[in-house]
């Protein structure tokens, strides 16, 4: 193998990419680089200013309970930021500090535009700064930078949650918000806090007692609490059973047409809280994966592409049977198991000081769910 070939290229410098790089180093991988087209934690820096983590952070490491939002067993965003529900910039700063502490090699401002196999079986990564070669690749590009901007006809006239810099810029007196899960509820709550009246259009309640208890499928307690406060203000109304088919622009503003014939009007652009593309950044290398009928990349039991051996997926897109790993405390469970498999692919000796399998519970089944994740 050529001397300039990396052992592993990790694409994406978010929590999945930084966490995976550290896990790989623990398993003896030395020639590894984390590549990102922006900077460490770029998705969190792109959040609306008011957005906060729905999973709480708490420093409980001395008692054997890792912070839910940590990417290493010994770090804690709560300790570094002094906040329980972190905002985007503070979490990006936490990731940067962790990367620095572990001396993670970074190639930032480097956009990966293609991934193919070279003549000797190595991966060829075409980037904005040239070509990189690697024996294995971990694709950890996340979801937030890949919003679903066209969930129905006329959606181009709406504003997607991921396109918002701050809710303070929305100074109208009333808005329509489409989507009853986390981003839709967060948009509605922040608009109400700014003094607007809001109609929230939801296909179903994601917070009633009959909803699954897994936060991948039901509204988090943090969001429920804020939702109830917004309802108590009298400025929030929720319409259930609304499947929006089209949004039209009219002389007086916008109308949303529902499947059951209901029509909802607003003078301002509706807000889309309709989520992100299934598969997220894996869509950029779609040809490297098999895909399920509902649009998910197909993975082996060790999160490896069934179509392209040596290519692994890390982050919120990972699914195993009915298990959904779309929160940090879930997908970090996969880090150690994937790192072990990559090390085996590379022919590296087992590391005696690596954490035992199960340190994060890497291939456990505690997160067993019955439906698709909307986060």
N, C-alpha and C positions, 0 to 999 in steps of 0.2 A: 504494500500500500504506500502511496506517495507520502512523503514527510509533511507536506502542507495540508493533508486531509485531517480535519477535526474528527475527534471521536464522536462528539454529539454537538449538533446545532439545536439550540432551543429558540423557537420563534415566538416572541412575545415576552415583554418584561413587566407583566402584571403579577398578581399573587401566584398564579399557576406556574409561570415561567421562572420567577425568582425561587419559589419553593422547590421546583423540580431541579434547578441547577444546584442548589445546596444539597439535596438528596443524592444527586448523581456524584457530587464530590465526596460524599461520605462513603460511597461505594467504589471509590478509586478512580473515577473518571476525571482525568486531568486536562485533556484537550477539549474543553467545552466552552462555547460562547453563547451568550444570550443576545439575540438580535431583536431590535424593535425599530419600527419606522418613526417613532416619536421619542419618548423618554420613559423612564421607569414610572409605572403607575399612570400612564397617560389617560386611560379610561376614567380614572377617578378624578383627574384634573378637569375632565370634560363634563363632569356632573353639574347639574344646576347648583348654584351656590348654596341653596337651602337644603339640598339632599343630605341625608344622614344614613348611616348603616342601620338596617333594620335588626340585625343580629347584634346584641350588646357585647361589648368588650369589658373584661374584668380580669385583673391580675390575680390568678389563683395558681400559678405555676408551682410555688413551693408546696402545694398540697396535691400535686399530681394531676391537676386539671388545667389543661392549656386554654388560653384565651381562644374564644370561638373564631376570631378573625386573624389569628396568627398563622404564619406560614412556616415557622420552625417551632420546635417543642419548647425552646427556652426563651423566646421573645414574647412580647405582649404589646399590641397597639395601645391598650389602655394605659400601660405604664409609660410608654414613650409620649403619648399625646395628652394624657390626663383627661380623657373623655370616655364616656361609656358608649355613646353612639357617635362615631367619628364622622367628620365630613370628608369629602374627597381629597382635598389637599393634604390634610394631616395623615390620611392613610397612605397616600403616595409618598410622603416624607418617611413614614415608617418603612415602606418597602425599600426606599433608597438607602436608609440606614442599615437595614438588614443586609442588603446586597454589598454595601461597603464593608460591614463587619466580617462578612464571609469571603470578601475579595472575589466576588462573582465577576468574571470577565464580561464586559458589556460592549456591544456594538450598537450605538444609538443613532437615530436619524438615518437608519438603513432600512429601506423598504424591500422586503422579499416579494418579488413579482412572479416567480415561478419555481417549481420543484420538479425535477426529473431525475432519472437514474443515469449515471455515467457508465462508460464502457466496462469498468472494473467492478460495477455493483455499488459504487459510492453514490450518495445523493449529490446532485448539483443544485445549488440554490442560486438562482439569478436574482441579484439585488441591485439597488440604485447605486451601489458603490463597487460593483463588480461581481465576480462569481466566487462562491464559497463551496467547498467540498466537505462532506461529512459522512461518516459511516452509519450514523443513526440520526434521526431527527425527532424532536419532541415539538409538536405543534400546540402552542399554548396562547392562541390569539384572542380568546375570550368572546364575548357577545356584544358588549355595550357599543362598540364602534360599528356594529352591523345592524342598525334598526330596520324593522320591517316598515318601510315607508309606503307600501302599496297594499294594505290589507283588504281594500275594497275600492270600488270605482270612486273617483273624485278625491281620494286621500291626499293627492298632491296639493290640494287646497287647504290642508290641515297643517298643524305644527306638531311634530313628534316630540315626545318627552326628551329624547336624546339631542334635540336641536335647541333646547332651552339653556340659556346662560344663567338667567335668574328670573324667578317668578315676579320680582319687583318691576320688571319691564312690562308686565301685563296689567295695564291700568284701566281696563274696561270695567263696566259694572256687572256684566254677566257673561258666563262661558258655558260651553258644552265640553265635557270630558268623556271620551269614549274608551272604555276599558275598566273592568272592575277588579283588577289585581293590583300589585304593589305600585307600579308606576302611575296607573290611573288614579288610585286613591291618594298617592302622594301629591300628584298635580292638583287634585280637587282640594285637599287639605290646605295646601299652600296658597291657592287662589282665594279660598275662603278667609284665610288668615290675613290676606291683603285687602279684604273688604268686599270682594266680589260675591255675587250669587252664582251658584254652580249647579248645573244638572249633570249628574254622573250616570252614564248609560252603561249598564252591566248586563252581560248575558245571564249571569247567575250570581247569587251571593257566595262569596268566597270566605265568609266569616261566620256563617250560622253554625249552630252546634252540630249539624249533620255533616259539615265539611270535614275532610281528612285532617288529622292533626299534624301531618308533615307540612312544614312551611313552604315546601316546594309546590304545594297544591292548595294551601289555604292562606289567608291573610295573616301576617305575623301579628303577635300581640302588640308590638310597638305601633304598627299601622292601625290596628283596630282601635286602640286607645285614642289615637289622634282623630280617627274617623268619627267616633262617637262624640268627641268634643266639637267637631265641625257640624255634625247633625244638631247638637244642642244649640248651636248659634242661630239656627233657623235659616241660614243662608245656603244650605246644601240639601238638594233633593236627589233621590236615587230612583231611577227607573230600571226595574229588573226585567229579564227576559228579552232584552233588546239585542238583536243581531243586526248590526248596521250593514246595509247592502251598498249604500251610496251616499256621498255628500255632494250637494250641489250648491253652487254660488248663485245667489239671486240678488235682485236690486236692494233688498233690505238686509242682506247679509248671507247667511248660510243655513241650509236645512240638511238634516240627517234623516235618511229614509230607512226605516226598519223593515225587516222581513215580514212582520205581522201587520204592516200598514201604518204603524204609528209614524208621526213626523215630529221632529224636534228642531226648533229654530234658534238661531243665535246671530247677533249682530257681528260677532267676531269669529275668527278662524277657530274651528274646533281643535281641541288638544287630543292627540293620539297617545293613549296609554296602552297600546296594543302589543307591546313587546318587541322582540328582536328576531332576526332570521334564524330558523332552526338550523343548527349546525354552526351558527356564528361564523367565525373566521375560517372554519374548515371549508366553507364554500369557496374560498380563494384557491384551494387545491382540490376541487371537487373530484377530479379525475383520479385522485390517489386513494379514494375510499369507495367501497360499496355503500349503498344508501338504503335505508328502510323505506317502505312505502309512505310513511309519514314524514320523511325528510330528515332522518337522523343518520350520522355516519355509523357504519357497522364496525364493531371492534371485537377483538378477541377478549378472552377472560382477563388479559393483562393490558388492556387498553391499546392494543396494537392494531393497526389497519389490517383487515382481513385480505385486502387487495394488494397492499404494498408493505411487505415485511420490513421491519426496521423503522417504520414510521409510527410514532405513538401520539396519542391525543391526551392532553391534560387540560383540566379546567371545567367550566360549567356545562360544556356540551356532552360530557361523558355520561353514558347510560349503560347499565349492566342489567339485562333482563328488565325487571320492573323497578330497579333502583335508580334513583335520580340524584346526581351529585352537583347540583347547581348552586350550592353555597360553599364558601371557603371551607367551613368546618367539615363539609362533606368531601369535596374533591381533594383536599389535602390528605385524606385517608389513602389515596391512590399513589402518592409520591413514592413511598418506600418500595412498594411492590413493582412499580414501573422501573424505578432506578435499578432494582435487582435484575430485572429482565434485560435492561439495556446493558448492564455490566456483563451478564452472561453472553449476550450477543457479541460483545467486544472481546470475550475470552478473558476477562479480568478475574483475578482470584477473589474469593469471598473475603469481605472485610470483617475482621473479628470485632472491631469497634463500631460497626454499623448497628443501628437499633434493631432489635428483634422484630420480626414480622408481627404486626399488631400494635406497634408503638402508636400509630395513628389509627389502628384498625384497618389496614390498607385494603383488604379484600373482604371485609365483613359484610353482613347483610342487614345491618340495623336500619338502613334507610330504604325500606321496601315500600314501594308506592304503586298505585294502580292506574295512574293516568299520566298524561303528558304535563311537563313543567311549563309554567307560563312566566317564569322569572327571567 
